[in-house]
Amino acid sequence: MSDTGVTSSWTGEGVRLADVDRAIAQLRAGTASEGGQPSLRTSVMTHMAWVPEDWQQAARSALSGMAERHPSRTILLFPDPNAGSDGIDATVALECFAVPGVDREICSEVIELRLRGPRAKAPASVVEPLLISDLPVFLRWRGEPPWGTPELDQLVGVTDRLIVDSTEWDDLPHPYRHLAGFFDRVAASDIAWARTSRWRALLSTLWPDVAQVGTVRVTGTAAQAWLIVGWLRSRLGRDDIELEHVDAQRLEGIDLDGRPAPFPPGDPPIPSDVLSDELDRFSRDPVYEAAVLASVE
Amino acid sequence: MPALYSLGFRQLLPSRFAVIGVARTEGTDDSWREDMKQAVQQHARDEFRQDVWDALAANMHYLSADFSDEHGADQLEQLVVSCDKDCELLGNRVYYLAVPPPAFPEIVEALGKRRSATGWTRLIVEKPFGHDLASAKELNKMLWEHFDESEIFRIDHYLGKETVQNMLALRFANGVFEPIWNRQFIDHVQITVAESIGIEGRAGYYENAGAIRDIFQNHLLQLLALTAMEPPIDFKADSVHSEKVKVLKALHTPGPKSVVRGQYGRGYVEGESVPGYREEQGVAPDSMTETFVAAKLYVDNWRWADTPFYVRMGKRLARRETTIAIQFKRAPHPPFEETAAEGLRPNVLLVHVQPDEGVSLAIGAKVPGQGMTIRTVHMDFLYGGAFRTGMPEAYERLILDTMLGDGTLFTRADEVEEQWLLVDAIVAAWQRDRPAFPNYAAGTWGPPSSEELLHRDGRSWRRH
């Protein structure tokens, strides 16, 4: 696959979704060379992201490089309930990549919708017309979801898999109780959990000694700390394992009863790799769900 | 008129041609031409070209007339004869009747009495064609008193859509599909005709029609007939009609539990709050008119026995989409671990009638990398991508076919009557209960009972 992305785009203010559909079709038709055929659409999913204003830059960064690995229709929803006006503003972009050996390209579609005023209250009715039929829908929720609100409830209702990053949440582990309330409705992924995978693999190699651990000291984010201890509690069937958390931007070390665990090999994955891996999963992750529940026991 | 303009744009209209607009509304040739010009500029799929319009408008006339007495019909006849003479039309006439049902009999009789002595006469009749089987039979009888069946073109614009015709191409031009197009390989079929709009100010019509007469009786049953019909011996009108009639005759009349109806309440469409049906202007506050119908139908013949056809249609649904989904049976024994195939869904051949016109085939493919993980991917044929010509509007094709005398894409009398027979059976069962309307929110996929209809069979509606 080539690393050359060619992007064309369209922008509109106060649009209807039919305008967005039309723009996608025109951009796609515009990718054809003279006398040739337009680029292929090879989507394998619809990838939605709910992105409050503070998370916009981070969301766009995480998306870079994703289109090539997961050809998809990406719908970024930027809620702006306090805009003082009512309407939808849209930007549609095609990211195309050449296929080696073939005079064709594959293209992914990125749709950014700014939901002004009351439009932010009924987001499912906005995205439903844009979902690609029959393909799985992944919802990436930036920041802590507003538990109990209609917008979260609606979007989960049209989603196969909810992807969060509990590193972005405050007051852990309490929000995990709310998240657990969704486990029977939608498969859930947590990027914070994914970032602990190298460490969990390493801790598993310490069996059987690890089964006797009394206190776990985690130097990392609060989410990583609570998920690691929740995982140990649930896997070992013990709710008496204590957590000591030392705050850090990334998972830097784990001590078991004062003894440092060895550092896992390799480098931690970059954000887009972590998100990309989560987009390959479909079913519920019972180990993660058990870890979440055990973290709040 | 936009369809006529597009035909003119492509030089598909005869060189000798005239158009006469007739209505009760007062107007002149000039005012009508101006109104039509605006309609063309707003709605035609082609750019506006003055030379094309001038050629069309040169022989456009308007007549304000009422057919409740002979005078109006005589006025029209005089104008038609005059145009015939001026343009040397040899007596060939197409009458397009887009009139409310009550006006139908007197207009048909007036036109029938004043048939051209030379050339051909063809009559295009818009839906609704009757209100039930009895009224449809009455209409047919009345039409046949003045016109031969070959002169009557009952229009269902869905049949003029390229993607609907492509269903015939897909089935009968490809050797790969027809051998598996039967109960042995197909688990079930789902047909969805979903609109996100409401009744758009047509309360007077819709209150009497409801979803079952507006969509189910015509568009939906025609889509089903095209999907299930046997290969015709040729593509002549009667051959195609006869095969469709066989399907319609074989349609199993469903029991009450196999039909679900709904009416939308308030909700959200595109993030915007929209009123419930009973709050629409002109709708009775206690209206029991259905805006949604879902049904499980069976085609009782050798090919389709025990294969359910799930159909649904409605207004104010979550998105505008018309699709025919052929869901094949699962592979009998996939030799993969359960976790490897968790992202795998059954093969589905999806015909997109609108929007995104084309065909998709969902297949399982290995995800690149270590191990064996299988996932559903789509092979898409998109009309907009494969062919570099614009898609003609349905009415262009159908009006041109009428002028050419080709009735293949129209409905024959017996088709219409078979369709009404099924609808009457469904509506008769509805007289016995009174559902709690509204029972679905605007912007959703209909009432919960629609989901239950499939869940009872261990299936679910396709994800949209």
Interface residues (C-beta under 8 A of the other chain):
Chain A: R16 L17 D21 A25 R28 A29 A32 Q37 P38 L40 R41 T42 S43 V44 D86 I88 L115 P118 R119 A120 K121 A122 P123 A124 S125 V126 E128 P129 L131 I132 S133 D134 L135 P136 V137 D280 F282 S283
Chain B: S196 G267 Y268 V269 E270 G271 E272 S273 A318 R319 R320 E321 T323 A325 T339 E342 G343 R345 V348 L350 H352 P355 D356 S360 A362 V367 T373 R375 T376 V377 H378 D380 L382 G384 G385 A386 R388 G443 R462 R463 H464
